């Protein structure tokens, strides 16, 4: 088995639970993120670098939605950039979990970038509707605002729920387990074993 295939297999064990995840997340975003995380692992990239790269793909695409009149070529480019940006967002977490290299600052960066994405996505749709479409009524502009409200509440509730789970036991988060992968040579990765 090649090094890349071994890392890809190891990353498949570092997935979040499937419960509550959308079909797109389960069958497109996470597998694409796993592939990108394996590439990043091989290249020696960090989870924070993947988070920044995710923003580099996502934010210009979102700006294009607000600034450029809709057309087929623009829609294809924006769609491809958003798919890549969200796959990189999945990759950063997978890489951090597989390397056990997560940190509070990395988690903060990831959640802040995610929050900006969630907010910006609906705002640029609102701006695009206003600038480039003839709507039958201004009330149609409420649709992106309502989606915005729902997305922000769902995003925040999900993060808050995850954080509050650890308070039930009276202590902070459990200590991180040892890394799943360790280097045993220049191009070899082995599973880390514990007693």
C-alpha positions as CSV (number, residue, x, y, z in Angstrom):
1,X,0.0,0.0,0.0
2,X,1.4,3.4,-0.9
3,X,2.0,6.1,1.7
4,X,-0.8,8.2,0.3
5,X,-3.3,5.3,0.4
6,X,-2.2,4.5,4.0
7,X,-2.8,8.1,5.1
8,X,-6.1,8.2,3.3
9,X,-7.2,5.0,5.1
10,X,-6.1,6.4,8.5
11,X,-8.0,9.6,7.8
12,X,-11.2,7.7,7.3
13,X,-11.1,6.8,11.0
14,X,-10.9,10.5,12.0
15,X,-14.4,11.4,10.8
16,X,-17.1,13.2,12.8
17,X,-20.2,11.1,13.4
18,X,-22.6,10.9,10.5
19,X,-25.6,11.6,12.7
20,X,-27.3,14.9,11.6
21,X,-24.9,15.4,8.6
22,X,-26.4,16.3,5.2
23,X,-26.1,13.9,2.3
24,X,-23.8,16.4,0.6
25,X,-21.6,16.4,3.6
26,X,-21.5,12.6,3.9
27,X,-21.0,11.7,0.2
28,X,-19.2,14.7,-1.3
29,X,-17.7,17.1,1.2
30,X,-16.2,14.7,3.7
31,X,-14.7,12.3,1.0
32,X,-13.2,15.3,-0.9
33,X,-12.0,16.7,2.4
34,X,-10.4,13.4,3.3
35,X,-8.5,13.3,-0.1
36,X,-7.3,16.9,0.4
37,X,-6.3,16.2,4.0
38,X,-4.2,13.3,2.8
39,X,-2.5,15.5,0.2
40,X,-1.9,18.1,2.9
41,X,-0.5,15.6,5.3
42,X,1.9,14.4,2.7
43,X,2.9,17.9,1.8
44,X,3.4,18.8,5.5
45,X,0.7,21.4,5.6
46,X,-1.0,22.3,8.9
47,X,-4.8,22.4,9.6
48,X,-4.6,26.3,10.0
49,X,-3.0,26.5,6.5
50,X,-6.0,24.5,5.1
51,X,-8.4,26.9,6.9
52,X,-6.7,29.9,5.3
53,X,-6.7,28.2,1.9
54,X,-10.4,27.5,2.3
55,X,-11.0,31.2,2.8
56,X,-8.9,32.0,-0.2
57,X,-11.2,29.9,-2.4
58,X,-14.5,30.9,-0.7
59,X,-14.4,34.6,-0.2
60,X,-13.5,35.7,-3.7
61,X,-16.3,33.4,-5.0
62,X,-18.7,35.0,-2.6
63,X,-17.6,38.5,-3.6
64,X,-18.2,37.6,-7.3
65,X,-21.8,36.7,-6.5
66,X,-22.4,40.2,-5.2
67,X,-20.3,42.1,-7.7
68,X,-20.6,40.4,-11.1
69,X,-23.9,40.0,-13.0
70,X,-25.0,36.3,-13.1
71,X,-23.9,34.4,-16.2
72,X,-23.1,30.7,-16.8
73,X,-19.3,30.9,-16.8
74,X,-19.3,32.9,-13.6
75,X,-21.8,30.4,-12.0
76,X,-19.5,27.5,-12.9
77,X,-16.4,29.2,-11.5
78,X,-18.2,30.3,-8.3
79,X,-19.6,26.8,-7.8
80,X,-16.2,25.1,-8.3
81,X,-14.5,27.6,-5.9
82,X,-17.2,27.1,-3.2
83,X,-17.0,23.3,-3.5
84,X,-13.2,23.5,-3.1
85,X,-13.5,26.0,-0.2
86,X,-15.9,23.8,1.7
87,X,-13.9,20.6,1.0
88,X,-10.8,22.4,2.4
89,X,-12.9,23.3,5.4
90,X,-13.7,19.6,5.9
91,X,-10.0,18.8,5.3
92,X,-8.7,21.1,8.1
93,X,-10.7,19.3,10.8
94,X,-9.9,15.9,9.5
95,X,-6.2,16.7,9.4
96,X,-6.2,18.1,12.9
97,X,-8.1,15.1,14.3
98,X,-5.9,12.6,12.5
99,X,-2.7,14.3,13.7
100,X,-4.1,15.1,17.1
101,X,-2.8,18.6,16.3
102,X,-5.9,20.5,17.1
103,X,-5.5,23.6,19.2
104,X,-7.8,26.3,20.7
105,X,-6.4,28.9,18.4
106,X,-6.9,26.6,15.4
107,X,-10.4,25.8,16.4
108,X,-11.1,29.5,16.9
109,X,-9.8,30.3,13.4
110,X,-11.8,27.5,11.9
111,X,-15.1,28.6,13.6
112,X,-14.5,32.3,12.8
113,X,-13.9,31.6,9.1
114,X,-16.9,29.3,9.0
115,X,-19.1,31.9,10.7
116,X,-18.0,34.6,8.2
117,X,-18.8,32.2,5.3
118,X,-22.3,31.4,6.7
119,X,-23.1,35.1,7.1
120,X,-21.5,36.2,3.8
121,X,-23.2,33.6,1.7
122,X,-26.7,34.8,2.4
123,X,-25.7,38.5,2.3
124,X,-24.1,38.2,-1.2
125,X,-27.3,36.4,-2.4
126,X,-29.3,39.4,-1.0
127,X,-27.0,41.9,-2.7
128,X,-27.2,39.9,-6.0
129,X,-31.0,39.8,-5.8
130,X,-31.2,43.5,-5.3
131,X,-28.6,44.5,-7.9
132,X,-29.2,42.0,-10.8
133,X,-32.8,40.7,-10.6
134,X,-36.2,42.4,-11.1
135,X,-38.2,41.0,-8.3
136,X,-42.0,41.1,-8.2
137,X,-41.9,42.7,-4.8
138,X,-39.2,44.0,-2.4
139,X,-40.6,41.4,0.1
140,X,-38.7,38.8,-1.9
141,X,-35.5,40.3,-0.4
142,X,-36.7,38.9,3.0
143,X,-36.0,35.3,1.8
144,X,-32.1,35.6,2.0
145,X,-32.6,37.4,5.3
146,X,-34.7,34.6,6.8
147,X,-32.2,32.0,5.5
148,X,-29.4,34.1,7.1
149,X,-31.2,34.1,10.4
150,X,-31.8,30.4,10.3
151,X,-28.2,29.6,9.2
152,X,-26.6,31.7,12.0
153,X,-28.9,30.2,14.7
154,X,-28.2,26.6,13.5
155,X,-24.5,27.3,13.2
156,X,-24.2,28.8,16.7
157,X,-26.5,26.2,18.3
158,X,-24.4,23.4,16.9
159,X,-21.2,24.9,18.2
160,X,-22.7,25.7,21.6
161,X,-24.2,22.2,21.9
162,X,-20.8,20.6,21.2
163,X,-19.1,22.9,23.8
164,X,-21.8,22.3,26.5
165,X,-21.5,18.5,26.2
166,X,-18.2,18.6,28.0
167,X,-19.6,20.5,30.9
168,X,-21.9,17.7,32.0
169,X,-19.0,15.7,33.5
170,X,-17.9,18.5,35.7
171,X,-14.5,19.0,33.9
172,X,-13.1,20.4,30.8
173,X,-12.7,18.5,27.5
174,X,-10.9,15.1,27.9
175,X,-7.2,15.1,27.2
176,X,-6.5,14.4,23.5
177,X,-5.5,10.8,22.7
178,X,-2.1,10.2,21.1
179,X,-1.7,10.8,17.4
180,X,-3.1,8.2,15.0
181,X,-0.2,8.6,12.7
182,X,3.5,8.8,13.4
183,X,6.5,9.0,11.2
184,X,8.8,5.9,11.4
185,X,10.9,6.9,8.5
186,X,11.2,9.4,5.6
187,X,8.2,8.1,3.8
188,X,6.5,5.6,6.2
189,X,3.6,6.2,8.4
190,X,2.5,3.7,11.1
191,X,-0.4,3.6,13.4
192,X,0.4,4.9,16.8
193,X,-0.3,2.3,19.4
194,X,-1.0,2.7,23.0
195,X,-0.8,0.2,25.9
